[in-house]
Each structure stands twice: as C-alpha cells, then as structure tokens.
Amino acid sequence: MFFNNILKTDEHKSLNDLSIEKIEVIKSQNIVRFYAVSSSIIDFYELDYVTDKIQKQYNVNIELNIDYDLYDTYTNNNKLFIEKVINNFFYCMKKYSAVLSKAAESLKIEFRNDEFVIKANNTLLMNELENNNIEKKLTNILKNYKCSHNIKLVLDETDSEAAITAQQILDEELKKSMEIIKSNGSTVAEKRTNTEAYKKTGNFSRRRKKSETDFSIPLSKISEITTDSGIVNIKGKIINLDKRELKTGTVLMVITVTDLTDSISCKYFCPKDFEDDGFEKGKYIQIVGNAENDDYEKQLIVKINGMQLIEEEPSKIDNSKEKRVELHLHTGMSSMDGINGFKEYARKAKLWGHKAMAITDHGVVQGFPEAMECADENFKVIYGMEGYLINDTVNIVHKCDNLNIDSEFVVFDIETTGLNPRTDDIIEIGAVKVVNRKVVDSFSTFVHINRNLPAKIIELTSITDDMLQGQPEITSALPEFLNFVGDSALVAHNASFDVSFIKNKVLVNLNELYDPSVLDTLELSKALIKDVKNHRLNTLTKKLGIKLENHHRAIDDANATAQLFIYLMNILNDRNLYEIGNLNENLKEEIDLVKQFSYHVNILVKNYTGLKNLYNLVSQSHIQYFYKKPRILKSNLKLLREGLIIGTACESGELYSAVLNGASDEKLEEIAAFYDFLEIQPLQNNMFL
C-alpha cells in the first residue's frame, strides 16, 4: 500500500484497497497531485490524517483524486457500506460546521426506503444544516461513490430542551475566538497526533491545500478558523497595520483583519521587492495563508502566503420610504461594546439616506466632538448617553404603618420552577409566624404541578417530581397559606420575588387582588449589617451563626430568615427604632445606594439646557457615585430632567427587567410612567436570554 510505504505504518486499514494510478508534480506551485482508485469506502478521518501528515513531513501540498469502484462492496455487504457512508457523513458535517460538530449527538442518520434521512431534533440545527448546504454536499459524496441514493433532511423535535442546548452551542461558538485571545491561546484545539484524534475531534484540517497564491480557494469565516484549518482564504477590512524591521533586516508586517464574524492578526515577512503602497488601515484585503498558533504572540494567527487589496464588498441599500433614525448607538468610546468611530457610522447612515442619528455611549460623552464634525444641513446629530441608573428609592417596607417591631409577622419562602411569576409555578411554600420577636408557629406544604420539573430546579432544590405527586394543588395550597398569614405582615428575603409570585397566583387562581404589608430582610440587612461581601441569605446566616441546613428548601430558608429577622428587630430595638412604617425614611442614609443594582437608561439631549444637565449628570456619576461603573441616581435624573428625553434602553433597562421578572401590570405602568419613550429592540438583540 502506497501510504504505508511513506508513513511506515499499517494502522490505516481503510486505505488498504487504495491503489495509486498516477502522480503529478507541479513544482512551481509545490503541489503533488495523486490519482487513485479504491474498491472500498475510505474513512475520511484516516484520509485527512495521512495526507496532513505527509504534507507536514515533506512540506508539500497534496491533492488526492479518488475514483471509487464499489460495486462488489455494495452488493456483497450492503450493511457495511451503509455504516461507512453514515460515518463519513457525520465526519463531513462536523468538518463543515463547528456548531454541527458540537451538536452531533442531536443529529441522527438513517437509511430507509433507498434514501439517507438526516434528522435534526430542533429548528436551530435544521437551519444550520440548510445554511451549510449539507444536503448538496452529501449528495456529491454519494455521486463520487457512484450511488444514486437521495439525501433527505427531516425536522424531528422530540427533545423539549434541544433548542436550549443548540442555542448554548451557538452562543459558545460566537464567543470562541475572544476566549482564545483572552487565554493566550490556551483554548486552541489540541494538536492531533494520531488517527483516533482525527476521528473524535470536531475541528478538522482542510485536506486539499492550494498554491500559496491561489485566491480562488473557498473563503473561510474568521470566527471558524482554528490551528487545524490549514491554508485559509479570508477577506476583510484592515483595522490595524504595523510594520517593523527585524534584526535580520527583514520587514515584518502585522495586519489585523476583520470580516465582521471576528478578527485575526496576520503576519507577512515582506520580500525585498515588496511594494506596500495602498496597504493601510480602512482598506479591504484578501489574504491566503496558513492558520497556526504563534509562539511569540501566544495566539492564533494567519501566516500570509499571499495577499492583495480588493474593493469594499457591496454595501446594503436602504430602500425604505421612511428612513429610520437610530437612537441607540455605541462607538469605540463604549468599553467592550463598540468598535467604529462615529464618523464611520455617520458615513454609512448618510449613504443610506438617513437624516439623523444619535450617539449613546456607555456612561461617557467623549464621542461628542467627533460626532459634531459629522453634522451638516442634511444630517442631524442627536447627542446622548446610555447611563447606569440607580433607583435610590428605599424599599425596606411596604404598607407597614401602625406596625412595630413586636407586631405579628409571617416570615416565608417559596420554591418555584423558574423566575417568572406569570409563566412559572410554585412547588413549595414554607412559613414561620413571629410575634414579640419569637417564633410561635410554622406552615409547610408542597404544591403539585402538571409538568415535569426542570433539571436545574431539581439540582438546586433537591425536590423531585415524585415528591410532588399527591400533594395539594395550588388552588387549595394557596388558601391554606393565606389563612395561616391572616392579617400578619409578610417578611421575606428579597421579598419582591416571593411576594410577586403570591400576588400573581392569588389573582390567577382565586381571582382576587392581594396587596399585603411587606418587610424585606434583604433591604433591611443592607442598612443594618455592613461588614459582609454581599447580603445573600446564606452569607448572612454564616456570619451570624444561624443554622441553614438545606438552602433552597422553603421551610429551611423560612426558618433561617425568621432568625435573621429577629436579629434585625433586636438591632432596631437597641437603636430605639420601634415603628416599622418609618424604616424607609429613617434608614435611607444607612444604605449604600451606589452599590445598589443598576439599570441601563437611554438619555437624549433636546436642547442646550439638556446638554448642560447631561454634563452635570456625567460629572456626578464619575466623581460622586462611581462604583465599577459611573452611576446616576434616579432622584438626580429627576432634578436635572429639563431638556432631556429619557428612554427605557435595552433588556438591562428598568422596564424590560420588570417584564422579565413578571411584575404586575400596575407595577409596569408605574415604571413606564417615568420614561418619555419605550425602546422595543429587534429580537436578535435578546437571543442570549
């Protein structure tokens, strides 16, 4: 066998029936072209391994053309034939797409009714198959085998969690290259050393390498390039270019290129006669070179074999009669959330016929001078900023007038199937009654639901589906809990979450509005306990020596919260603060508002008064209220609101967050009333949710 003679190995069994009929050497292009015949199907992973090893060992580019004669194989052992074809199909699908490589377990290939049926168990994978033209590519493989079988793609949604898994895979692929850079190349695919590694891995080298100046080879997306990609052909925009002369006198050119899927550094050791006229930042370039891990840079690069300047790819055209006005735009001044300068965005907007555009960088206004230079009689610049908003209203208690520290309280906790009161269910309620700062009674119940528990909830709470069988329905468990509460005030740790579930389930199942008195031990502990890294229940109980055996079980959390509540009431007693209804006002100064949770808010300038007010807010956020980010207090925004237009921003905004958390319609209307306009962004912006 020819390849065994070269490699001196007999491990590549599927190559035994391969015979070489002709070898063609193209010396000028460093190509060796093999013409071969095989009477059996060759495993593609073995073929890639062998050719790759020969290329590296002899420093040549190999092209292998195989003519298959499979009649005897097909007729004598049809089962083996089908098995080998399916194995090669899987290998090729992994090679064509990194997403399909990681989601291979969610794909099935069957041979029935004289055709190969490829089943995808969710629409995301089905789209990936179609976008990569898998049906056509696999059909070409069958044609090479001289088989007339058909390929059929089928959507078979049998796994309710499959779409989630596929989305996680897609998200992972989008982040992959950035993680490689951050970890100095540590996440680059491991170097393959044997045939088995080729069989298992999802990242595969290109088998046929073209000449170093052949710009016609298939284009590669930068986001899909790995150290195993071999020779790649990329097109993109030069975003950085650096030239330096080495000690040897050779000029090294380092070009950073982006194709909008990702960016990559490319290195070129310039020959003496190289003319670099025109190679500059902003120009478009095509590069053919070898993808490899650079020992000096400690990251993935492309070592350039040849490159040429090209024209900018044809631009999209906005044919809308009514042009959009972009009100939410980040430039390179937004940390980790923008690349281009405003001038580049403005040039594109003007090309599309847009008459105006806003600039809203994160927490800063340094982009205004550049934006100002883009304004003219046909193009208006709307100055603005996306700020970090702190709702500095203190919410320790709600409707607690006429209550004191010795009144009757019910400390409770619930376990749920998720975070949204509108769509998720309560599965456990635990409660403890406290009077005169002493525990006097308790309540506990599971709640039966008509669906299986999510795996994450089972892992978090240790509650299983079997434990909920035969338990009360919510329509009976809820009245029992309300009867236990009576006229007592409710107490919970992060009460907005627990109370929102109770209020929603009372409305849906009992058709009643429920608005009880509430005290939140989370907010109260922020005012009274300072020397902790955070105010989570398990953190506080550990510091105070309070017993918490089964965290995330309702009755255990309720008991621990009750002990925390009594501890906090004793502190209030020592400070002569007896009236519960006055705590919001009395303890307002005790809470470090700057460290409160921040929301995104979009602030646009309407006139010069608004511009001055925005500058004041920016100054305050950086000088007085900076904590990890420049923060704006909502009360200050109210005072300096004149001349400003306030928007709800993205999914991190106050209104959108409330929607996601299942707030009541009344609460949503209360939040929305503060804003001048509500942002409804494209669904693609929120796919990560």
C-alpha positions in Angstrom: 0.0 0.0 0.0 1.4 3.3 -1.1 0.8 5.4 2.0 2.1 2.7 4.3 5.4 2.9 2.4 5.6 6.6 3.1 4.4 6.6 6.7 5.8 3.2 7.7 2.6 2.3 9.5 -0.2 -0.2 9.0 -2.8 1.3 11.2 -4.8 2.9 8.3 -6.9 -0.2 7.3 -9.4 1.6 5.2 -6.6 2.6 2.8 -5.6 -1.0 2.0 -7.7 -1.1 -1.1 -6.4 2.2 -2.4 -4.1 2.0 -5.4 -2.2 4.9 -7.0 -2.5 5.1 -10.8 -0.8 8.4 -11.4 1.3 11.0 -9.6 1.6 14.5 -11.0 4.1 17.0 -9.6 3.6 20.7 -10.1 7.0 22.1 -8.9 6.2 25.8 -9.4 3.3 25.5 -7.1 4.7 22.9 -4.7 1.8 20.6 -5.4 1.8 16.8 -5.6 -1.4 15.5 -7.2 -2.4 11.8 -6.7 -4.9 10.0 -8.9 -6.1 6.8 -7.2 -8.7 4.0 -7.4 -10.3 2.4 -4.4 -12.6 -0.7 -4.3 -13.8 0.2 -0.8 -15.0 3.3 1.0 -12.2 5.1 2.7 -12.7 6.6 6.2 -12.3 10.3 5.7 -10.7 10.8 9.1 -7.9 8.4 8.1 -7.5 10.1 4.8 -7.2 13.5 6.4 -4.8 12.3 8.9 -2.5 10.6 6.4 -2.5 13.5 3.9 -1.9 16.1 6.6 1.0 14.1 8.0 2.6 13.8 4.6 2.2 17.5 3.9 3.9 18.4 7.1 6.6 15.8 6.8 7.5 16.6 3.2 6.4 20.3 3.1 4.3 19.8 0.0 0.6 20.5 -0.8 -1.3 17.3 -1.6 -4.3 16.9 -3.9 -5.9 13.5 -3.9 -8.4 12.5 -6.6 -10.0 9.1 -5.9 -12.1 7.1 -8.4 -14.3 4.7 -6.5 -15.4 1.3 -7.8 -17.7 0.0 -5.1 -20.0 -2.5 -7.0 -18.7 -5.6 -5.2 -18.6 -3.9 -1.8 -22.1 -2.6 -2.2 -23.7 -5.8 -3.4 -21.8 -8.2 -1.1 -22.1 -6.3 2.2 -24.7 -3.6 1.9 -24.9 -3.1 5.8 -21.1 -2.3 6.0 -21.5 0.0 3.0 -24.3 2.0 4.7 -22.4 2.1 8.0 -19.2 3.5 6.4 -21.2 6.1 4.4 -23.0 7.3 7.5 -19.7 7.6 9.4 -18.3 9.7 6.6 -21.4 11.8 6.6 -21.0 12.6 10.3 -17.3 13.4 9.8 -18.0 15.8 6.9 -20.9 17.6 8.7 -18.6 18.2 11.7 -16.0 19.5 9.3 -18.3 21.9 7.5 -19.7 23.5 10.7 -18.3 23.9 14.2 -21.9 24.1 15.5 -22.8 20.7 13.9 -19.5 19.3 15.4 -20.6 20.2 18.9 -24.2 19.2 18.4 -23.5 15.8 16.7 -25.4 13.9 19.4 -28.6 15.8 18.4 -28.4 14.5 14.8 -29.4 11.1 13.5 -28.8 9.5 10.1 -30.8 6.5 9.0 -31.0 4.6 5.7 -34.6 3.7 4.7 -36.7 3.5 1.6 -33.5 3.7 -0.5 -32.5 7.1 0.9 -30.4 8.6 3.7 -32.5 10.5 6.2 -30.8 13.1 8.4 -32.9 14.0 11.5 -32.4 17.2 13.4 -34.3 17.5 16.7 -34.7 21.3 16.7 -35.1 24.2 14.2 -31.7 25.7 15.1 -29.8 22.6 14.0 -32.1 22.3 10.9 -31.2 25.9 9.9 -27.5 25.1 10.4 -27.8 22.1 8.1 -29.6 24.2 5.5 -27.4 27.2 5.8 -24.3 25.0 5.2 -26.0 23.3 2.2 -25.4 19.9 3.8 -27.9 18.1 1.5 -26.0 19.1 -1.6 -22.6 18.4 -0.2 -23.5 14.9 1.0 -25.2 14.2 -2.4 -21.9 15.0 -4.1 -20.2 12.4 -1.9 -22.7 9.8 -3.0 -22.1 10.8 -6.6 -18.4 10.2 -6.0 -19.3 6.7 -4.8 -21.4 6.3 -7.9 -24.5 5.8 -5.8 -28.0 7.1 -6.8 -29.5 7.3 -3.2 -31.2 10.5 -2.2 -30.4 12.7 0.9 -33.4 14.0 2.9 -33.3 16.5 5.8 -36.1 16.0 8.4 -37.0 18.1 11.5 -37.9 15.8 14.4 -38.4 17.8 17.5 -38.5 15.1 20.2 -36.5 16.8 23.0 -38.1 19.8 24.8 -34.7 21.1 25.8 -33.0 20.6 22.5 -33.5 24.2 21.3 -31.9 25.5 24.5 -28.9 23.1 24.0 -28.5 24.2 20.4 -28.7 27.9 21.4 -26.0 27.4 24.0 -23.8 25.8 21.3 -24.4 28.8 19.0 -23.6 31.2 21.8 -20.4 29.3 22.6 -19.3 29.5 19.0 -19.9 33.2 18.9 -17.6 33.7 21.9 -15.0 31.2 20.9 -12.3 33.4 19.3 -12.5 36.1 22.0 -11.9 33.4 24.7 -8.9 32.1 22.7 -7.3 35.6 22.7 -8.0 36.2 26.4 -6.5 32.9 27.5 -3.4 33.5 25.3 -4.2 30.6 23.0 -4.9 28.0 25.7 -8.2 27.1 24.3 -6.9 26.5 20.8 -7.7 22.9 19.6 -5.1 20.5 20.8 -2.6 19.2 18.2 -3.6 15.9 16.8 -1.0 13.2 17.0 -2.8 10.0 15.8 -5.7 8.8 13.7 -8.1 8.3 16.6 -7.8 12.0 17.5 -8.9 12.9 13.9 -11.8 10.6 14.4 -13.0 12.2 17.6 -12.3 15.9 17.2 -14.9 18.4 15.8 -12.3 20.7 14.2 -10.7 19.4 11.0 -7.9 20.5 8.7 -8.5 21.2 5.1 -7.3 18.2 3.1 -6.5 19.9 -0.2 -4.2 22.8 0.1 -3.9 25.0 -2.9 -0.9 27.0 -4.0 0.2 29.9 -1.9 -1.1 32.5 -4.4 -4.3 30.8 -5.4 -7.1 33.3 -4.3 -9.8 31.1 -5.7 -9.9 28.6 -2.9 -13.1 28.7 -0.7 -13.4 31.6 1.7 -13.2 31.0 5.4 -15.0 32.8 8.1 -12.5 34.2 10.6 -14.7 33.0 13.5 -14.4 29.4 12.3 -10.6 29.4 11.9 -8.5 27.1 14.2 -5.0 25.9 14.2 -6.3 22.8 12.3 -7.7 24.9 9.5 -4.5 24.7 7.4 -4.5 27.0 4.4 -7.3 29.6 4.6 -8.6 32.3 2.3 -10.1 35.4 4.1 -11.5 38.7 3.0 -12.0 41.6 5.3 -11.2 45.2 6.4 -7.8 46.2 7.8 -8.4 47.5 11.3 -4.8 47.8 12.3 -1.4 47.6 10.5 2.1 47.6 12.0 5.4 47.3 10.2 8.7 46.8 11.9 12.2 45.8 10.8 13.7 42.7 12.5 17.4 42.3 13.5 17.9 40.3 10.3 16.8 43.3 8.2 13.6 41.6 7.2 10.4 43.7 7.4 7.6 42.1 9.3 4.1 43.4 8.5 1.3 42.6 11.1 -2.1 43.1 9.7 -5.3 42.8 11.8 -8.3 42.0 9.7 -12.0 41.7 10.4 -14.7 40.1 8.4 -17.4 41.1 10.9 -17.6 37.5 12.3 -14.4 38.0 14.2 -10.9 39.5 13.7 -7.4 37.9 13.5 -3.8 39.0 13.2 -1.9 38.1 10.0 1.9 38.1 9.7 3.8 38.7 6.5 7.6 38.6 6.2 8.0 41.1 3.3 10.3 40.1 0.4 12.8 42.7 -0.7 10.8 43.7 -3.8 7.5 44.0 -1.9 5.6 47.2 -2.7 3.3 48.2 0.3 1.6 51.2 -1.4 -2.1 51.2 -0.5 -1.9 48.8 2.4 -3.3 50.9 5.2 -6.0 50.9 7.8 -9.5 51.0 6.5 -8.7 49.3 3.2 -10.1 45.9 2.2 -7.8 42.9 1.7 -7.8 39.3 0.7 -5.3 37.0 2.4 -4.3 33.4 1.7 -2.1 31.8 4.4 -1.6 29.1 7.0 -3.6 29.3 10.3 -1.2 28.4 13.1 -0.5 29.2 16.8 2.1 31.8 17.0 4.8 31.0 19.7 5.7 34.7 20.0 2.2 36.2 20.2 0.8 33.2 22.1 -2.4 33.3 20.0 -3.9 32.1 16.7 -2.6 33.9 13.6 -2.5 33.6 9.8 1.0 33.4 8.4 0.5 35.1 5.0 1.5 33.3 1.8 -0.1 35.9 -0.5 -2.3 39.0 -0.2 -4.0 41.5 -2.4 -6.1 44.7 -2.0 -9.7 44.3 -3.0 -12.7 46.6 -3.4 -15.1 47.0 -0.5 -17.8 44.4 -0.5 -21.1 45.8 -2.0 -23.0 47.7 0.6 -26.5 47.2 1.7 -29.1 49.7 0.4 -31.9 51.1 2.5 -34.9 51.3 0.2 -37.4 52.2 2.9 -39.6 55.2 2.0 -39.5 56.4 5.6 -35.9 56.1 6.9 -35.1 55.1 10.4 -33.5 57.4 13.0 -31.1 55.3 15.1 -31.5 56.4 18.8 -29.2 53.8 20.4 -25.6 53.7 19.1 -22.3 52.8 20.7 -19.0 53.9 19.3 -15.4 52.8 20.2 -15.8 55.1 23.3 -18.1 52.4 24.8 -15.9 50.0 26.8 -16.1 46.5 25.2 -19.3 47.5 23.4 -18.3 49.4 20.3 -15.7 49.3 17.6 -16.1 52.0 15.0 -15.9 55.8 15.4 -19.0 57.9 14.9 -17.7 59.2 11.5 -17.8 55.7 10.1 -21.4 55.2 11.3 -22.4 58.6 10.0 -20.9 57.9 6.6 -23.0 54.7 6.3 -26.1 56.5 7.6 -25.7 59.3 5.0 -25.2 56.7 2.3 -28.5 55.1 3.2 -30.3 58.5 3.2 -30.8 58.7 6.9 -31.4 62.3 8.1 -30.3 61.9 11.8 -28.6 59.6 14.2 -27.9 59.5 18.0 -24.7 58.8 19.8 -25.3 57.0 23.1 -22.0 55.6 24.5 -21.9 53.8 27.8 -21.5 56.3 30.7 -19.4 58.8 28.7 -19.7 61.7 26.2 -16.1 61.7 24.8 -17.5 60.9 21.3 -19.4 64.2 21.0 -16.6 66.2 19.3 -16.2 63.6 16.5 -20.0 63.4 16.2 -20.2 67.2 15.9 -17.9 67.2 12.9 -20.4 64.9 11.1 -23.4 67.2 11.4 -24.5 69.3 8.5 -27.6 70.8 7.0 -28.8 67.4 5.8 -27.7 65.3 8.8 -28.6 66.0 12.4 -26.6 64.6 15.3 -28.7 63.7 18.4 -26.4 63.8 21.5 -27.0 61.4 24.2 -25.7 58.7 26.5 -26.7 55.2 27.8 -26.3 55.6 31.6 -26.3 53.3 34.6 -29.4 54.2 36.6 -29.7 53.6 40.4 -33.3 53.6 41.7 -32.4 55.2 45.0 -35.9 54.8 46.4 -35.6 52.7 49.6 -38.0 49.8 49.7 -37.5 48.1 53.1 -41.2 48.1 53.9 -44.5 48.5 52.1 -47.8 49.4 53.8 -46.4 48.8 57.3 -48.0 51.8 59.0 -49.1 51.1 62.6 -46.8 48.1 62.9 -43.9 47.9 65.4 -41.0 45.5 66.0 -43.2 43.3 68.3 -46.2 43.0 65.9 -47.2 39.8 64.2 -45.3 38.8 61.1 -45.2 35.7 58.9 -41.7 35.0 57.5 -42.0 32.9 54.4 -40.1 31.5 51.4 -41.2 29.7 48.3 -39.5 27.4 45.7 -40.6 27.7 42.1 -39.9 26.2 38.7 -38.4 29.5 37.4 -38.1 33.2 37.9 -41.3 34.5 36.1 -44.5 34.6 38.2 -46.6 34.7 35.0 -45.2 31.5 33.5 -43.6 29.5 36.3 -45.2 27.6 39.2 -44.8 27.5 43.0 -43.8 24.0 44.1 -43.2 24.6 47.9 -44.3 27.1 50.5 -42.7 27.4 53.9 -43.6 29.9 56.6 -42.9 30.8 60.2 -45.1 33.1 62.4 -43.2 35.6 64.6 -44.8 37.5 67.5 -43.0 39.7 70.0 -39.8 38.6 68.2 -40.4 34.9 69.0 -41.3 32.0 66.7 -44.8 30.8 67.6 -46.0 28.7 64.7 -45.0 27.2 61.3 -46.5 26.2 58.0 -45.2 24.0 55.2 -46.6 22.4 52.0 -45.5 21.1 48.6 -47.6 22.1 45.6 -48.5 19.6 42.8 -47.9 20.9 39.3 -48.9 19.4 35.9 -45.5 19.3 34.3 -42.1 17.8 35.0 -39.6 19.8 37.0 -36.6 21.4 35.1 -33.3 19.6 35.8 -31.8 22.8 37.2 -34.6 23.1 39.7 -34.2 19.5 40.9 -30.4 20.1 41.2 -30.9 23.4 43.1 -33.7 22.4 45.5 -33.4 18.5 45.7 -37.2 18.5 45.1 -38.2 15.7 42.6 -41.3 15.0 40.6 -42.1 12.1 42.9 -42.1 14.3 45.9 -44.9 16.5 44.3 -47.2 13.5 43.5 -50.3 13.5 45.6 -49.6 17.0 47.0 -52.3 19.8 47.1 -53.0 21.8 44.0 -52.2 25.5 44.1 -55.9 26.2 44.3 -56.0 24.6 47.8 -52.4 25.2 49.0 -52.7 28.9 48.5 -55.9 29.5 50.6 -54.3 27.4 53.4 -51.2 29.6 53.3 -53.3 32.8 53.3 -55.3 31.5 56.2 -52.1 31.0 58.1 -51.0 34.5 57.3 -54.2 36.2 58.3 -53.7 39.9 58.9 -49.9 39.5 59.6 -47.3 41.4 57.6 -45.3 39.3 55.2 -41.5 39.1 55.6 -39.1 37.6 53.0 -35.5 37.8 51.9 -35.7 39.6 48.5 -39.4 40.0 49.1 -40.2 41.4 45.7 -39.6 38.0 44.2 -41.6 35.9 46.6 -44.5 38.3 47.0 -44.8 38.8 43.3 -45.4 35.0 42.9 -48.0 35.0 45.7 -49.8 38.1 44.3 -49.9 36.6 40.8 -51.1 33.2 41.9 -53.9 34.7 44.0 -55.1 36.8 41.1 -55.0 33.9 38.6 -56.3 31.1 40.8 -58.5 32.9 43.3 -59.5 36.0 41.2 -58.5 38.4 44.0 -56.2 41.3 44.3 -53.7 40.8 47.1 -51.6 43.6 48.4 -50.2 42.7 51.8 -47.9 44.6 54.2 -44.4 43.5 53.4 -40.9 43.8 55.0 -37.8 42.8 53.0 -34.9 41.5 55.2 -32.6 41.8 52.2 -33.0 45.6 52.1 -33.1 45.9 55.9 -29.9 44.0 56.2 -28.2 46.3 53.8 -28.9 49.2 56.2 -28.0 47.4 59.4 -25.2 44.9 58.5 -22.2 46.4 56.8 -19.2 44.1 57.1 -20.2 41.4 54.6 -19.2 41.0 50.9 -22.9 40.6 50.0 -26.3 40.2 51.6 -27.4 36.9 50.4 -29.2 34.7 52.9 -26.5 32.0 53.1 -23.8 34.7 53.5 -25.7 36.4 56.4 -26.6 33.2 58.2 -23.0 32.0 58.1 -21.8 35.3 59.5 -24.4 35.4 62.3 -24.2 31.7 63.1 -27.8 31.0 62.1 -28.5 27.4 61.2 -29.3 26.8 57.5 -29.1 23.1 56.6 -31.0 22.8 53.4 -30.6 26.1 51.5 -33.2 26.4 48.7 -35.8 24.4 50.6 -38.7 26.7 51.5 -39.2 25.7 55.2 -35.5 25.7 56.0 -35.0 29.1 54.3 -38.1 30.5 56.1 -36.7 29.3 59.5 -33.3 30.9 58.8 -34.9 34.1 57.5 -37.1 34.2 60.7 -33.9 34.1 62.9 -32.3 36.8 60.7 -35.5 38.9 61.0 -35.5 38.6 64.9 -31.8 39.6 64.9 -32.6 42.7 62.8 -35.5 43.6 65.0 -33.2 43.4 68.1 -30.8 45.9 66.4 -33.7 48.3 65.7 -34.8 47.9 69.4 -31.2 48.8 70.5 -31.3 51.9 68.3 -34.8 52.9 69.6 -36.3 52.5 66.2 -39.7 50.8 67.0 -42.0 51.9 64.3 -41.8 49.6 61.2 -43.6 52.1 58.9 -40.9 54.7 59.3 -37.9 52.5 58.3 -37.8 53.6 54.6 -37.2 57.2 55.7 -35.2 56.6 58.9 -32.7 54.2 57.3 -32.4 55.9 53.9 -29.0 57.3 54.7 -27.7 53.9 56.0 -28.0 52.1 52.6 -25.0 52.5 50.3 -27.1 53.5 47.2 -24.1 53.4 44.9 -23.7 49.7 45.3 -27.4 49.0 44.5 -28.3 47.2 41.3 -28.0 49.5 38.3 -30.3 49.6 35.2 -29.5 50.9 31.7 -31.2 54.1 30.7 -31.1 56.0 27.4 -30.7 59.8 27.8 -31.1 62.0 24.7 -30.4 65.8 24.6 -33.2 68.0 23.3 -31.6 71.5 23.7 -28.7 73.4 25.3 -30.3 73.1 28.7 -30.5 69.4 28.4 -26.8 69.3 27.2 -25.7 71.1 30.3 -27.8 68.9 32.5 -26.3 65.8 30.9 -22.8 67.1 31.5 -23.7 67.6 35.2 -25.1 64.0 35.4 -21.9 62.6 33.8 -19.7 64.6 36.2 -21.7 63.4 39.3 -21.7 59.8 38.1 -17.9 59.7 37.8 -17.0 61.8 40.8 -19.6 61.1 43.5 -21.4 57.8 42.5 -18.8 55.7 40.7 -18.8 52.1 41.7 -17.4 49.8 39.0 -19.3 52.0 36.6 -20.4 55.6 36.5 -23.8 55.6 38.1 -26.7 58.1 38.0 -29.2 58.3 40.9 -32.8 58.4 39.7 -33.6 61.3 42.1 -30.8 63.3 40.5 -32.1 62.5 37.0 -35.5 63.8 38.0 -33.9 67.1 39.2 -31.9 67.5 36.0 -34.5 66.2 33.6 -35.2 69.5 31.8 -34.1 69.4 28.2 -33.6 65.6 28.3 -35.6 62.8 26.7 -35.5 59.6 28.7 -35.8 56.1 27.2 -36.0 52.6 28.7 -32.9 51.2 26.9 -32.2 47.5 26.3 -33.1 44.3 28.2 -31.0 45.7 31.1 -33.3 48.6 31.5 -35.7 49.0 34.4 -38.8 48.3 32.5 -37.6 45.3 30.5 -36.2 43.8 33.6 -39.5 44.2 35.4 -41.3 42.5 32.4 -38.8 39.6 32.6 -39.3 39.3 36.3 -43.1 39.0 35.9 -44.1 42.4 37.5 -47.8 43.2 37.7 -49.4 45.4 35.1 -49.8 48.1 37.7 -46.0 48.0 38.5 -45.1 48.1 34.8 -47.3 51.1 34.3 -45.7 52.8 37.3 -42.2 52.2 36.0 -43.1 53.2 32.4 -44.6 56.5 33.5 -41.1 57.8 34.3 -39.9 57.4 30.7 -40.6 59.5 27.6 -40.2 56.7 25.1 -40.0 52.9 25.3 -37.4 51.0 23.3 -38.5 47.8 21.5 -35.4 46.3 20.1 -35.1 43.5 17.5 -35.5 40.0 18.9 -32.0 39.1 17.8 -30.6 41.5 20.4 -32.0 39.4 23.1 -31.4 35.9 21.8 -28.9 35.3 24.6 -31.8 35.3 27.1 
